[in-house]
Amino acid sequence: MKHALIAALLGTSTLFASAPAFAQAKPEDVIKYRQGLYQVVGWQNRTMGSMVKGQAPFDAAEFSRAAEIVSLMAAVAPGAFAPGSDKGAPTRAKPEIWSDAAGFKKAMDTFQAESAKLAQIAKGAKDVDAVRSQYGALVKSCGACHDNFRTK
Amino acid sequence: MKHALIAALLGTSTLFASAPAFAQAKPEDVIKYRQGLYQVVGWQNRTMGSMVKGQAPFDAAEFSRAAEIVSLMAAVAPGAFAPGSDKGAPTRAKPEIWSDAAGFKKAMDTFQAESAKLAQIAKGAKDVDAVRSQYGALVKSCGACHDNFRTK
């Protein structure tokens, strides 16, 4: 098991030698990755949210790391909406993601910009008040995209 | 939908006002987060792996970002194995994760150390040869943990 995994990832496995390049990932694998990515975003958002809401004490390092993770997830998120990944597994992704590519790009750009800004602000934050407003801006960017591009 | 989400995350929703703090997340939610986190790790590892295997051209920025993501996922991964998350949803996590906490911590420490080292090396990498060996070390740390703490 271990050796098969290593061989596959290092490309020394004959079993996987003729597998298509990663760029041709199966739609269901893209969907699983996409849903995993947003699980991570949701969890890290709630980690920050619990501090903003005063349910957890403000931990500057933990908040900053959560913001950095969300920003990185936003940066790679477009790759999780590869063409063809509109079906292949149960998904709440709306067809508009691909049919209104310009509109989706705009929503994604906002997500990336707001999360990057929060990560930047969080780096030097001394208390929760320093991040509250930008955390709100990030959450709004999530909601705006869900409204238009995710089924209920 | 949008306003409910924002209200929930900002803590201004009466619906969620009496919800337990995030620290008391449900086991099934921890498991979903954990599986999502490893979906992200797997995808980013394959992104790096495709370059190491020569299936994709070496893109220094993309490789570095993937390594940074895996390192951050490793840093927060212990929180995805919260006590009580051994059941509640289908999971391949073995009971040994909690019964052999010291052994699991050692495997997790190795994952964190190897991924952090790869992220560091990747930052200044000019070609794929600069990251090949440490990428192999990271993959080995994945395999070692799967062997002992994940069912087949």
Chai-1 contact restraints between the chains, C-beta under 6 A:
chainA,res_idxA,chainB,res_idxB,connection_type,confidence,min_distance_angstrom,max_distance_angstrom,comment,restraint_id
A,K2,B,G143,contact,1.0,0.0,6.0,A-B,restraint_1
A,K2,B,D147,contact,1.0,0.0,6.0,A-B,restraint_2
A,L5,B,G143,contact,1.0,0.0,6.0,A-B,restraint_3
A,I6,B,V139,contact,1.0,0.0,6.0,A-B,restraint_4
A,I6,B,G143,contact,1.0,0.0,6.0,A-B,restraint_5
A,L9,B,G49,contact,1.0,0.0,6.0,A-B,restraint_6
A,L9,B,V139,contact,1.0,0.0,6.0,A-B,restraint_7
A,G11,B,K53,contact,1.0,0.0,6.0,A-B,restraint_8
A,A21,B,Q55,contact,1.0,0.0,6.0,A-B,restraint_9
A,F22,B,R46,contact,1.0,0.0,6.0,A-B,restraint_10
A,F22,B,S50,contact,1.0,0.0,6.0,A-B,restraint_11
A,K32,B,Q39,contact,1.0,0.0,6.0,A-B,restraint_12
A,Y33,B,Q39,contact,1.0,0.0,6.0,A-B,restraint_13
A,Y33,B,W43,contact,1.0,0.0,6.0,A-B,restraint_14
A,G36,B,G36,contact,1.0,0.0,6.0,A-B,restraint_15
A,G36,B,Q39,contact,1.0,0.0,6.0,A-B,restraint_16
A,G36,B,V40,contact,1.0,0.0,6.0,A-B,restraint_17
A,L37,B,V40,contact,1.0,0.0,6.0,A-B,restraint_18
A,Q39,B,K32,contact,1.0,0.0,6.0,A-B,restraint_19
A,Q39,B,Y33,contact,1.0,0.0,6.0,A-B,restraint_20
A,Q39,B,G36,contact,1.0,0.0,6.0,A-B,restraint_21
A,V40,B,G36,contact,1.0,0.0,6.0,A-B,restraint_22
A,V40,B,L37,contact,1.0,0.0,6.0,A-B,restraint_23
A,V40,B,V40,contact,1.0,0.0,6.0,A-B,restraint_24
A,W43,B,Y33,contact,1.0,0.0,6.0,A-B,restraint_25
A,R46,B,F22,contact,1.0,0.0,6.0,A-B,restraint_26
A,G49,B,L9,contact,1.0,0.0,6.0,A-B,restraint_27
A,S50,B,F22,contact,1.0,0.0,6.0,A-B,restraint_28
A,K53,B,G11,contact,1.0,0.0,6.0,A-B,restraint_29
A,Q55,B,A21,contact,1.0,0.0,6.0,A-B,restraint_30
A,I69,B,L72,contact,1.0,0.0,6.0,A-B,restraint_31
A,L72,B,I69,contact,1.0,0.0,6.0,A-B,restraint_32
A,V139,B,I6,contact,1.0,0.0,6.0,A-B,restraint_33
A,V139,B,L9,contact,1.0,0.0,6.0,A-B,restraint_34
A,G143,B,K2,contact,1.0,0.0,6.0,A-B,restraint_35
A,G143,B,L5,contact,1.0,0.0,6.0,A-B,restraint_36
A,G143,B,I6,contact,1.0,0.0,6.0,A-B,restraint_37
A,D147,B,K2,contact,1.0,0.0,6.0,A-B,restraint_38
A,K152,B,M1,contact,1.0,0.0,6.0,A-B,restraint_39
